[in-house]
Amino acid sequence: MISEERAVNLEEKIDYRITVYSTYPNDVEIVAIVITEEGLNDEVLDRISKYGKVVKTFPFLNTVKVRGSAKSIAKLASEEFVRYIMLDEVLSS
């Protein structure tokens, strides 16, 4: 079970619009920008790709563009290397 403090921290790591889309009954396809705490290496990219398709990487910014369902991308916030996830584009709702 996630503690209340950890749940608050997860909410601070994700754009509120992704949180709203993740509660929709249908899967909403989005593109999100994931900012990481550490450099992008194969291990980090493999872990991100479990939640969605990696569209583009920006290693000098520690940033990755990811495409997938809002529910899956919202779960990505639980990874310790994620600093923030922001919505870039809504593809389908």
Wavefront OBJ file of the C-alpha trace (Angstrom):
o trace
v 0.000 0.000 0.000
v 1.267 3.480 -0.863
v 1.659 5.800 2.096
v -0.137 9.145 2.029
v 3.174 11.041 1.826
v 4.330 8.950 -1.152
v 0.960 9.479 -2.897
v 1.350 13.254 -2.531
v 4.862 13.031 -3.972
v 3.549 11.073 -6.967
v 0.925 13.743 -7.623
v 3.653 16.379 -7.649
v 5.571 14.399 -10.286
v 2.808 14.299 -12.891
v 0.835 16.885 -14.876
v -2.690 17.071 -13.465
v -4.155 16.681 -16.977
v -2.570 13.229 -17.311
v -4.088 12.300 -13.952
v -7.526 13.388 -15.205
v -7.163 11.476 -18.498
v -6.051 8.359 -16.603
v -9.416 8.279 -14.806
v -11.430 8.173 -18.062
v -13.177 4.827 -18.668
v -11.665 4.536 -22.174
v -7.941 4.499 -22.779
v -6.717 7.937 -23.820
v -3.660 7.853 -26.083
v -1.200 10.646 -25.244
v 2.336 11.827 -25.844
v 4.120 12.898 -22.668
v 7.488 14.428 -21.862
v 9.325 12.616 -19.068
v 12.092 14.492 -17.263
v 14.460 12.199 -15.369
v 16.681 12.709 -12.336
v 19.625 10.899 -13.897
v 21.212 10.575 -17.302
v 19.540 8.497 -19.970
v 21.102 5.068 -20.231
v 19.850 1.749 -21.585
v 18.448 0.659 -18.215
v 16.376 3.846 -17.794
v 15.105 3.686 -21.379
v 14.162 0.006 -20.971
v 12.197 0.785 -17.822
v 10.428 3.706 -19.510
v 9.552 1.539 -22.519
v 7.585 -0.799 -20.226
v 5.019 2.006 -19.833
v 4.888 3.305 -23.413
v 6.765 3.688 -26.682
v 9.834 5.910 -26.540
v 9.347 8.400 -29.386
v 12.411 10.599 -28.964
v 15.228 11.151 -26.490
v 16.980 14.359 -25.512
v 20.037 13.122 -23.552
v 21.451 16.598 -22.879
v 18.173 17.518 -21.110
v 17.599 14.110 -19.436
v 14.248 14.096 -21.234
v 12.266 11.467 -23.133
v 9.096 11.744 -25.230
v 6.805 8.769 -24.618
v 3.608 7.685 -26.394
v 1.070 5.455 -24.675
v -2.130 5.309 -22.681
v -2.618 7.929 -19.989
v -3.105 5.152 -17.400
v 0.244 3.544 -18.228
v 2.143 6.805 -18.328
v 0.618 7.873 -14.998
v 2.067 4.677 -13.469
v 5.508 5.742 -14.712
v 5.546 8.432 -11.988
v 6.174 5.683 -9.416
v 9.686 5.115 -10.817
v 12.343 6.747 -8.629
v 14.302 8.200 -11.560
v 11.322 10.284 -12.783
v 11.416 13.966 -11.849
v 8.294 15.158 -13.708
v 5.903 14.025 -16.454
v 4.077 16.636 -18.511
v 1.447 16.287 -21.192
v 2.595 17.116 -24.701
v -0.294 15.968 -26.891
v -3.608 14.103 -26.718
v -3.926 11.734 -29.667
v -7.290 10.107 -28.940
v -9.885 10.204 -26.190
l 1 2 3 4 5 6 7 8 9 10 11 12 13 14 15 16 17 18 19 20 21 22 23 24 25 26 27 28 29 30 31 32 33 34 35 36 37 38 39 40 41 42 43 44 45 46 47 48 49 50 51 52 53 54 55 56 57 58 59 60 61 62 63 64 65 66 67 68 69 70 71 72 73 74 75 76 77 78 79 80 81 82 83 84 85 86 87 88 89 90 91 92 93
